[in-house]
Amino acid sequence: MLIANKKEGLIMAFRTFTQIEMNEHINTALDFIQYPITSIEFHKYLSLVVREKKIW
């Protein structure tokens, strides 16, 4: 799956955040991902980022 598609999925998951907050969390996740990665792994990683920052 392309990163663009993953980002679209993340934007849907984070639609309650402001656009700036969404972009920060997406970029943080993308910066630390080891490729290749599946969509499920990507979402698991992102949920860890969210919990670590206590933003959910």
PQR file of N, CA, C, O and H, with PARSE charges and radii, in Angstrom:
ATOM      1  N   MET A   1       0.854  -1.189   0.000 -0.4000 1.5000
ATOM      2  CA  MET A   1       0.000   0.000   0.000 -0.0000 2.0000
ATOM      3  C   MET A   1       0.893   1.243   0.000  0.5500 1.7000
ATOM      4  O   MET A   1       1.918   1.286   0.680 -0.5500 1.4000
ATOM      5  N   LEU A   2       0.495   2.229  -0.756 -0.4000 1.5000
ATOM      6  CA  LEU A   2       1.284   3.451  -0.836 -0.0000 2.0000
ATOM      7  C   LEU A   2       1.143   4.287   0.426  0.5500 1.7000
ATOM      8  O   LEU A   2       0.102   4.269   1.082 -0.5500 1.4000
ATOM      9  H   LEU A   2      -0.338   2.194  -1.309  0.4000 1.0000
ATOM     10  N   ILE A   3       2.185   5.012   0.754 -0.4000 1.5000
ATOM     11  CA  ILE A   3       2.149   5.890   1.925 -0.0000 2.0000
ATOM     12  C   ILE A   3       1.021   6.904   1.796  0.5500 1.7000
ATOM     13  O   ILE A   3       0.377   7.237   2.791 -0.5500 1.4000
ATOM     14  H   ILE A   3       3.031   5.027   0.221  0.4000 1.0000
ATOM     15  N   ALA A   4       0.771   7.400   0.585 -0.4000 1.5000
ATOM     16  CA  ALA A   4      -0.317   8.370   0.392 -0.0000 2.0000
ATOM     17  C   ALA A   4      -1.636   7.789   0.886  0.5500 1.7000
ATOM     18  O   ALA A   4      -2.422   8.483   1.530 -0.5500 1.4000
ATOM     19  H   ALA A   4       1.295   7.129  -0.223  0.4000 1.0000
ATOM     20  N   ASN A   5      -1.879   6.518   0.584 -0.4000 1.5000
ATOM     21  CA  ASN A   5      -3.112   5.882   1.039 -0.0000 2.0000
ATOM     22  C   ASN A   5      -3.122   5.730   2.552  0.5500 1.7000
ATOM     23  O   ASN A   5      -4.164   5.887   3.187 -0.5500 1.4000
ATOM     24  H   ASN A   5      -1.240   5.954   0.060  0.4000 1.0000
ATOM     25  N   LYS A   6      -1.982   5.428   3.124 -0.4000 1.5000
ATOM     26  CA  LYS A   6      -1.899   5.315   4.577 -0.0000 2.0000
ATOM     27  C   LYS A   6      -2.178   6.667   5.218  0.5500 1.7000
ATOM     28  O   LYS A   6      -2.865   6.749   6.237 -0.5500 1.4000
ATOM     29  H   LYS A   6      -1.135   5.300   2.608  0.4000 1.0000
ATOM     30  N   LYS A   7      -1.645   7.720   4.620 -0.4000 1.5000
ATOM     31  CA  LYS A   7      -1.866   9.055   5.175 -0.0000 2.0000
ATOM     32  C   LYS A   7      -3.347   9.411   5.116  0.5500 1.7000
ATOM     33  O   LYS A   7      -3.869  10.028   6.044 -0.5500 1.4000
ATOM     34  H   LYS A   7      -1.087   7.653   3.793  0.4000 1.0000
ATOM     35  N   GLU A   8      -4.026   9.033   4.045 -0.4000 1.5000
ATOM     36  CA  GLU A   8      -5.467   9.295   3.951 -0.0000 2.0000
ATOM     37  C   GLU A   8      -6.201   8.573   5.075  0.5500 1.7000
ATOM     38  O   GLU A   8      -7.106   9.133   5.692 -0.5500 1.4000
ATOM     39  H   GLU A   8      -3.602   8.531   3.291  0.4000 1.0000
ATOM     40  N   GLY A   9      -5.812   7.336   5.336 -0.4000 1.5000
ATOM     41  CA  GLY A   9      -6.431   6.581   6.424 -0.0000 2.0000
ATOM     42  C   GLY A   9      -6.182   7.231   7.775  0.5500 1.7000
ATOM     43  O   GLY A   9      -7.065   7.264   8.631 -0.5500 1.4000
ATOM     44  H   GLY A   9      -5.077   6.880   4.835  0.4000 1.0000
ATOM     45  N   LEU A  10      -4.973   7.748   7.958 -0.4000 1.5000
ATOM     46  CA  LEU A  10      -4.651   8.413   9.214 -0.0000 2.0000
ATOM     47  C   LEU A  10      -5.448   9.691   9.381  0.5500 1.7000
ATOM     48  O   LEU A  10      -5.904  10.010  10.479 -0.5500 1.4000
ATOM     49  H   LEU A  10      -4.255   7.721   7.262  0.4000 1.0000
ATOM     50  N   ILE A  11      -5.613  10.421   8.287 -0.4000 1.5000
ATOM     51  CA  ILE A  11      -6.388  11.659   8.370 -0.0000 2.0000
ATOM     52  C   ILE A  11      -7.810  11.342   8.807  0.5500 1.7000
ATOM     53  O   ILE A  11      -8.395  12.089   9.592 -0.5500 1.4000
ATOM     54  H   ILE A  11      -5.242  10.162   7.396  0.4000 1.0000
ATOM     55  N   MET A  12      -8.371  10.252   8.316 -0.4000 1.5000
ATOM     56  CA  MET A  12      -9.708   9.850   8.749 -0.0000 2.0000
ATOM     57  C   MET A  12      -9.697   9.512  10.238  0.5500 1.7000
ATOM     58  O   MET A  12     -10.619   9.880  10.966 -0.5500 1.4000
ATOM     59  H   MET A  12      -7.896   9.645   7.679  0.4000 1.0000
ATOM     60  N   ALA A  13      -8.659   8.815  10.690 -0.4000 1.5000
ATOM     61  CA  ALA A  13      -8.573   8.422  12.097 -0.0000 2.0000
ATOM     62  C   ALA A  13      -8.396   9.628  13.013  0.5500 1.7000
ATOM     63  O   ALA A  13      -8.818   9.604  14.169 -0.5500 1.4000
ATOM     64  H   ALA A  13      -7.910   8.516  10.099  0.4000 1.0000
ATOM     65  N   PHE A  14      -7.778  10.667  12.499 -0.4000 1.5000
ATOM     66  CA  PHE A  14      -7.469  11.841  13.310 -0.0000 2.0000
ATOM     67  C   PHE A  14      -8.340  13.037  12.962  0.5500 1.7000
ATOM     68  O   PHE A  14      -7.942  14.181  13.187 -0.5500 1.4000
ATOM     69  H   PHE A  14      -7.436  10.687  11.559  0.4000 1.0000
ATOM     70  N   ARG A  15      -9.523  12.785  12.416 -0.4000 1.5000
ATOM     71  CA  ARG A  15     -10.348  13.909  11.946 -0.0000 2.0000
ATOM     72  C   ARG A  15     -10.824  14.818  13.071  0.5500 1.7000
ATOM     73  O   ARG A  15     -11.297  15.923  12.804 -0.5500 1.4000
ATOM     74  H   ARG A  15      -9.846  11.857  12.233  0.4000 1.0000
ATOM     75  N   THR A  16     -10.709  14.378  14.330 -0.4000 1.5000
ATOM     76  CA  THR A  16     -11.104  15.231  15.446 -0.0000 2.0000
ATOM     77  C   THR A  16      -9.993  16.206  15.843  0.5500 1.7000
ATOM     78  O   THR A  16     -10.223  17.124  16.630 -0.5500 1.4000
ATOM     79  H   THR A  16     -10.324  13.480  14.546  0.4000 1.0000
ATOM     80  N   PHE A  17      -8.791  16.007  15.300 -0.4000 1.5000
ATOM     81  CA  PHE A  17      -7.684  16.912  15.588 -0.0000 2.0000
ATOM     82  C   PHE A  17      -7.678  18.068  14.594  0.5500 1.7000
ATOM     83  O   PHE A  17      -8.331  17.998  13.553 -0.5500 1.4000
ATOM     84  H   PHE A  17      -8.604  15.261  14.660  0.4000 1.0000
ATOM     85  N   THR A  18      -6.948  19.121  14.911 -0.4000 1.5000
ATOM     86  CA  THR A  18      -6.775  20.200  13.948 -0.0000 2.0000
ATOM     87  C   THR A  18      -5.860  19.718  12.830  0.5500 1.7000
ATOM     88  O   THR A  18      -5.154  18.723  12.989 -0.5500 1.4000
ATOM     89  H   THR A  18      -6.418  19.178  15.757  0.4000 1.0000
ATOM     90  N   GLN A  19      -5.871  20.414  11.710 -0.4000 1.5000
ATOM     91  CA  GLN A  19      -5.028  20.024  10.577 -0.0000 2.0000
ATOM     92  C   GLN A  19      -3.548  20.022  10.961  0.5500 1.7000
ATOM     93  O   GLN A  19      -2.806  19.128  10.555 -0.5500 1.4000
ATOM     94  H   GLN A  19      -6.446  21.223  11.581  0.4000 1.0000
ATOM     95  N   ILE A  20      -3.119  21.004  11.729 -0.4000 1.5000
ATOM     96  CA  ILE A  20      -1.710  21.068  12.134 -0.0000 2.0000
ATOM     97  C   ILE A  20      -1.353  19.875  13.010  0.5500 1.7000
ATOM     98  O   ILE A  20      -0.297  19.271  12.824 -0.5500 1.4000
ATOM     99  H   ILE A  20      -3.722  21.731  12.058  0.4000 1.0000
ATOM    100  N   GLU A  21      -2.212  19.528  13.957 -0.4000 1.5000
ATOM    101  CA  GLU A  21      -1.954  18.369  14.818 -0.0000 2.0000
ATOM    102  C   GLU A  21      -1.892  17.090  13.990  0.5500 1.7000
ATOM    103  O   GLU A  21      -1.012  16.257  14.203 -0.5500 1.4000
ATOM    104  H   GLU A  21      -3.070  20.019  14.108  0.4000 1.0000
ATOM    105  N   MET A  22      -2.812  16.931  13.054 -0.4000 1.5000
ATOM    106  CA  MET A  22      -2.811  15.733  12.209 -0.0000 2.0000
ATOM    107  C   MET A  22      -1.498  15.619  11.464  0.5500 1.7000
ATOM    108  O   MET A  22      -0.880  14.555  11.452 -0.5500 1.4000
ATOM    109  H   MET A  22      -3.527  17.609  12.881  0.4000 1.0000
ATOM    110  N   ASN A  23      -1.070  16.697  10.845 -0.4000 1.5000
ATOM    111  CA  ASN A  23       0.165  16.661  10.066 -0.0000 2.0000
ATOM    112  C   ASN A  23       1.365  16.328  10.936  0.5500 1.7000
ATOM    113  O   ASN A  23       2.249  15.587  10.505 -0.5500 1.4000
ATOM    114  H   ASN A  23      -1.573  17.562  10.854  0.4000 1.0000
ATOM    115  N   GLU A  24       1.415  16.859  12.150 -0.4000 1.5000
ATOM    116  CA  GLU A  24       2.527  16.565  13.058 -0.0000 2.0000
ATOM    117  C   GLU A  24       2.582  15.080  13.396  0.5500 1.7000
ATOM    118  O   GLU A  24       3.656  14.479  13.372 -0.5500 1.4000
ATOM    119  H   GLU A  24       0.697  17.461  12.500  0.4000 1.0000
ATOM    120  N   HIS A  25       1.436  14.484  13.711 -0.4000 1.5000
ATOM    121  CA  HIS A  25       1.419  13.075  14.103 -0.0000 2.0000
ATOM    122  C   HIS A  25       1.720  12.166  12.923  0.5500 1.7000
ATOM    123  O   HIS A  25       2.427  11.168  13.070 -0.5500 1.4000
ATOM    124  H   HIS A  25       0.564  14.973  13.731  0.4000 1.0000
ATOM    125  N   ILE A  26       1.193  12.501  11.759 -0.4000 1.5000
ATOM    126  CA  ILE A  26       1.474  11.704  10.564 -0.0000 2.0000
ATOM    127  C   ILE A  26       2.958  11.772  10.236  0.5500 1.7000
ATOM    128  O   ILE A  26       3.581  10.746   9.963 -0.5500 1.4000
ATOM    129  H   ILE A  26       0.620  13.311  11.639  0.4000 1.0000
ATOM    130  N   ASN A  27       3.522  12.961  10.259 -0.4000 1.5000
ATOM    131  CA  ASN A  27       4.940  13.114   9.932 -0.0000 2.0000
ATOM    132  C   ASN A  27       5.831  12.419  10.950  0.5500 1.7000
ATOM    133  O   ASN A  27       6.848  11.834  10.577 -0.5500 1.4000
ATOM    134  H   ASN A  27       3.016  13.794  10.480  0.4000 1.0000
ATOM    135  N   THR A  28       5.471  12.469  12.225 -0.4000 1.5000
ATOM    136  CA  THR A  28       6.234  11.772  13.260 -0.0000 2.0000
ATOM    137  C   THR A  28       6.248  10.278  12.974  0.5500 1.7000
ATOM    138  O   THR A  28       7.297   9.638  13.044 -0.5500 1.4000
ATOM    139  H   THR A  28       4.645  12.944  12.528  0.4000 1.0000
ATOM    140  N   ALA A  29       5.091   9.726  12.653 -0.4000 1.5000
ATOM    141  CA  ALA A  29       5.002   8.297  12.361 -0.0000 2.0000
ATOM    142  C   ALA A  29       5.814   7.952  11.122  0.5500 1.7000
ATOM    143  O   ALA A  29       6.553   6.967  11.122 -0.5500 1.4000
ATOM    144  H   ALA A  29       4.239  10.246  12.596  0.4000 1.0000
ATOM    145  N   LEU A  30       5.688   8.743  10.071 -0.4000 1.5000
ATOM    146  CA  LEU A  30       6.399   8.447   8.828 -0.0000 2.0000
ATOM    147  C   LEU A  30       7.910   8.528   9.008  0.5500 1.7000
ATOM    148  O   LEU A  30       8.649   7.789   8.358 -0.5500 1.4000
ATOM    149  H   LEU A  30       5.088   9.543  10.070  0.4000 1.0000
ATOM    150  N   ASP A  31       8.377   9.415   9.881 -0.4000 1.5000
ATOM    151  CA  ASP A  31       9.812   9.590  10.092 -0.0000 2.0000
ATOM    152  C   ASP A  31      10.474   8.348  10.679  0.5500 1.7000
ATOM    153  O   ASP A  31      11.646   8.086  10.405 -0.5500 1.4000
ATOM    154  H   ASP A  31       7.777  10.016  10.409  0.4000 1.0000
ATOM    155  N   PHE A  32       9.742   7.580  11.484 -0.4000 1.5000
ATOM    156  CA  PHE A  32      10.373   6.493  12.230 -0.0000 2.0000
ATOM    157  C   PHE A  32      10.019   5.093  11.729  0.5500 1.7000
ATOM    158  O   PHE A  32      10.469   4.098  12.295 -0.5500 1.4000
ATOM    159  H   PHE A  32       8.790   7.792  11.707  0.4000 1.0000
ATOM    160  N   ILE A  33       9.224   5.018  10.684 -0.4000 1.5000
ATOM    161  CA  ILE A  33       8.805   3.710  10.170 -0.0000 2.0000
ATOM    162  C   ILE A  33       9.956   3.033   9.429  0.5500 1.7000
ATOM    163  O   ILE A  33      10.686   3.667   8.667 -0.5500 1.4000
ATOM    164  H   ILE A  33       8.858   5.827  10.224  0.4000 1.0000
ATOM    165  N   GLN A  34      10.098   1.734   9.672 -0.4000 1.5000
ATOM    166  CA  GLN A  34      11.054   0.929   8.923 -0.0000 2.0000
ATOM    167  C   GLN A  34      10.308   0.282   7.761  0.5500 1.7000
ATOM    168  O   GLN A  34       9.279  -0.363   7.960 -0.5500 1.4000
ATOM    169  H   GLN A  34       9.505   1.219  10.291  0.4000 1.0000
ATOM    170  N   TYR A  35      10.826   0.454   6.552 -0.4000 1.5000
ATOM    171  CA  TYR A  35      10.151  -0.095   5.371 -0.0000 2.0000
ATOM    172  C   TYR A  35      10.693  -1.472   5.059  0.5500 1.7000
ATOM    173  O   TYR A  35      11.841  -1.744   5.409 -0.5500 1.4000
ATOM    174  H   TYR A  35      11.663   0.978   6.390  0.4000 1.0000
ATOM    175  N   PRO A  36       9.937  -2.369   4.419 -0.5600 1.5000
ATOM    176  CA  PRO A  36       8.519  -2.188   4.080  0.2800 2.0000
ATOM    177  C   PRO A  36       7.631  -2.385   5.307  0.5500 1.7000
ATOM    178  O   PRO A  36       8.036  -3.008   6.289 -0.5500 1.4000
ATOM    179  N   ILE A  37       6.439  -1.853   5.235 -0.4000 1.5000
ATOM    180  CA  ILE A  37       5.522  -1.944   6.371 -0.0000 2.0000
ATOM    181  C   ILE A  37       4.102  -2.133   5.854  0.5500 1.7000
ATOM    182  O   ILE A  37       3.729  -1.587   4.816 -0.5500 1.4000
ATOM    183  H   ILE A  37       6.110  -1.347   4.438  0.4000 1.0000
ATOM    184  N   THR A  38       3.323  -2.907   6.585 -0.4000 1.5000
ATOM    185  CA  THR A  38       1.928  -3.100   6.187 -0.0000 2.0000
ATOM    186  C   THR A  38       1.068  -2.009   6.801  0.5500 1.7000
ATOM    187  O   THR A  38       1.493  -1.308   7.720 -0.5500 1.4000
ATOM    188  H   THR A  38       3.627  -3.350   7.429  0.4000 1.0000
ATOM    189  N   SER A  39      -0.125  -1.875   6.290 -0.4000 1.5000
ATOM    190  CA  SER A  39      -1.058  -0.872   6.810 -0.0000 2.0000
ATOM    191  C   SER A  39      -1.362  -1.131   8.285  0.5500 1.7000
ATOM    192  O   SER A  39      -1.443  -0.191   9.075 -0.5500 1.4000
ATOM    193  H   SER A  39      -0.470  -2.444   5.544  0.4000 1.0000
ATOM    194  N   ILE A  40      -1.530  -2.403   8.660 -0.4000 1.5000
ATOM    195  CA  ILE A  40      -1.839  -2.747  10.055 -0.0000 2.0000
ATOM    196  C   ILE A  40      -0.675  -2.359  10.963  0.5500 1.7000
ATOM    197  O   ILE A  40      -0.887  -1.796  12.036 -0.5500 1.4000
ATOM    198  H   ILE A  40      -1.464  -3.167   8.018  0.4000 1.0000
ATOM    199  N   GLU A  41       0.549  -2.657  10.538 -0.4000 1.5000
ATOM    200  CA  GLU A  41       1.725  -2.281  11.330 -0.0000 2.0000
ATOM    201  C   GLU A  41       1.813  -0.770  11.483  0.5500 1.7000
ATOM    202  O   GLU A  41       2.164  -0.263  12.548 -0.5500 1.4000
ATOM    203  H   GLU A  41       0.721  -3.114   9.666  0.4000 1.0000
ATOM    204  N   PHE A  42       1.493  -0.056  10.411 -0.4000 1.5000
ATOM    205  CA  PHE A  42       1.539   1.405  10.430 -0.0000 2.0000
ATOM    206  C   PHE A  42       0.572   1.960  11.463  0.5500 1.7000
ATOM    207  O   PHE A  42       0.919   2.857  12.232 -0.5500 1.4000
ATOM    208  H   PHE A  42       1.208  -0.467   9.545  0.4000 1.0000
ATOM    209  N   HIS A  43      -0.648   1.421  11.476 -0.4000 1.5000
ATOM    210  CA  HIS A  43      -1.643   1.904  12.428 -0.0000 2.0000
ATOM    211  C   HIS A  43      -1.278   1.526  13.865  0.5500 1.7000
ATOM    212  O   HIS A  43      -1.543   2.289  14.794 -0.5500 1.4000
ATOM    213  H   HIS A  43      -0.930   0.693  10.851  0.4000 1.0000
ATOM    214  N   LYS A  44      -0.668   0.349  14.048 -0.4000 1.5000
ATOM    215  CA  LYS A  44      -0.201  -0.030  15.387 -0.0000 2.0000
ATOM    216  C   LYS A  44       0.863   0.948  15.869  0.5500 1.7000
ATOM    217  O   LYS A  44       0.841   1.392  17.017 -0.5500 1.4000
ATOM    218  H   LYS A  44      -0.453  -0.271  13.293  0.4000 1.0000
ATOM    219  N   TYR A  45       1.793   1.278  14.979 -0.4000 1.5000
ATOM    220  CA  TYR A  45       2.841   2.228  15.348 -0.0000 2.0000
ATOM    221  C   TYR A  45       2.236   3.577  15.699  0.5500 1.7000
ATOM    222  O   TYR A  45       2.605   4.189  16.702 -0.5500 1.4000
ATOM    223  H   TYR A  45       1.811   0.917  14.046  0.4000 1.0000
ATOM    224  N   LEU A  46       1.309   4.037  14.874 -0.4000 1.5000
ATOM    225  CA  LEU A  46       0.718   5.348  15.114 -0.0000 2.0000
ATOM    226  C   LEU A  46      -0.021   5.373  16.446  0.5500 1.7000
ATOM    227  O   LEU A  46       0.024   6.378  17.155 -0.5500 1.4000
ATOM    228  H   LEU A  46       1.009   3.540  14.059  0.4000 1.0000
ATOM    229  N   SER A  47      -0.698   4.289  16.795 -0.4000 1.5000
ATOM    230  CA  SER A  47      -1.413   4.256  18.073 -0.0000 2.0000
ATOM    231  C   SER A  47      -0.430   4.349  19.242  0.5500 1.7000
ATOM    232  O   SER A  47      -0.762   4.917  20.282 -0.5500 1.4000
ATOM    233  H   SER A  47      -0.735   3.472  16.219  0.4000 1.0000
ATOM    234  N   LEU A  48       0.770   3.801  19.081 -0.4000 1.5000
ATOM    235  CA  LEU A  48       1.797   3.942  20.117 -0.0000 2.0000
ATOM    236  C   LEU A  48       2.240   5.395  20.244  0.5500 1.7000
ATOM    237  O   LEU A  48       2.443   5.893  21.351 -0.5500 1.4000
ATOM    238  H   LEU A  48       1.040   3.340  18.235  0.4000 1.0000
ATOM    239  N   VAL A  49       2.390   6.073  19.106 -0.4000 1.5000
ATOM    240  CA  VAL A  49       2.759   7.495  19.123 -0.0000 2.0000
ATOM    241  C   VAL A  49       1.693   8.288  19.864  0.5500 1.7000
ATOM    242  O   VAL A  49       2.005   9.148  20.688 -0.5500 1.4000
ATOM    243  H   VAL A  49       2.225   5.668  18.206  0.4000 1.0000
ATOM    244  N   VAL A  50       0.443   7.996  19.567 -0.4000 1.5000
ATOM    245  CA  VAL A  50      -0.675   8.711  20.184 -0.0000 2.0000
ATOM    246  C   VAL A  50      -0.670   8.492  21.693  0.5500 1.7000
ATOM    247  O   VAL A  50      -0.813   9.445  22.459 -0.5500 1.4000
ATOM    248  H   VAL A  50       0.190   7.297  18.897  0.4000 1.0000
ATOM    249  N   ARG A  51      -0.507   7.239  22.125 -0.4000 1.5000
ATOM    250  CA  ARG A  51      -0.499   6.945  23.561 -0.0000 2.0000
ATOM    251  C   ARG A  51       0.688   7.599  24.262  0.5500 1.7000
ATOM    252  O   ARG A  51       0.555   8.117  25.371 -0.5500 1.4000
ATOM    253  H   ARG A  51      -0.391   6.465  21.503  0.4000 1.0000
ATOM    254  N   GLU A  52       1.832   7.573  23.620 -0.4000 1.5000
ATOM    255  CA  GLU A  52       3.036   8.165  24.205 -0.0000 2.0000
ATOM    256  C   GLU A  52       2.855   9.660  24.435  0.5500 1.7000
ATOM    257  O   GLU A  52       3.316  10.198  25.442 -0.5500 1.4000
ATOM    258  H   GLU A  52       1.941   7.153  22.719  0.4000 1.0000
ATOM    259  N   LYS A  53       2.188  10.323  23.508 -0.4000 1.5000
ATOM    260  CA  LYS A  53       1.980  11.768  23.626 -0.0000 2.0000
ATOM    261  C   LYS A  53       0.713  12.103  24.405  0.5500 1.7000
ATOM    262  O   LYS A  53       0.418  13.273  24.651 -0.5500 1.4000
ATOM    263  H   LYS A  53       1.813   9.885  22.690  0.4000 1.0000
ATOM    264  N   LYS A  54      -0.040  11.062  24.795 -0.4000 1.5000
ATOM    265  CA  LYS A  54      -1.273  11.245  25.572 -0.0000 2.0000
ATOM    266  C   LYS A  54      -2.229  12.235  24.909  0.5500 1.7000
ATOM    267  O   LYS A  54      -2.707  13.181  25.536 -0.5500 1.4000
ATOM    268  H   LYS A  54       0.199  10.111  24.595  0.4000 1.0000
ATOM    269  N   ILE A  55      -2.492  11.992  23.629 -0.4000 1.5000
ATOM    270  CA  ILE A  55      -3.330  12.922  22.878 -0.0000 2.0000
ATOM    271  C   ILE A  55      -4.658  12.318  22.466  0.5500 1.7000
ATOM    272  O   ILE A  55      -5.502  13.005  21.892 -0.5500 1.4000
ATOM    273  H   ILE A  55      -2.104  11.224  23.120  0.4000 1.0000
ATOM    274  N   TRP A  56      -4.849  11.040  22.755 -0.4000 1.5000
ATOM    275  CA  TRP A  56      -6.083  10.402  22.266 -0.0000 2.0000
ATOM    276  C   TRP A  56      -7.233  10.692  23.183  0.5500 1.7000
ATOM    277  O   TRP A  56      -8.350  10.239  22.935 -0.5500 1.4000
ATOM    278  H   TRP A  56      -4.163  10.482  23.222  0.4000 1.0000
TER
END
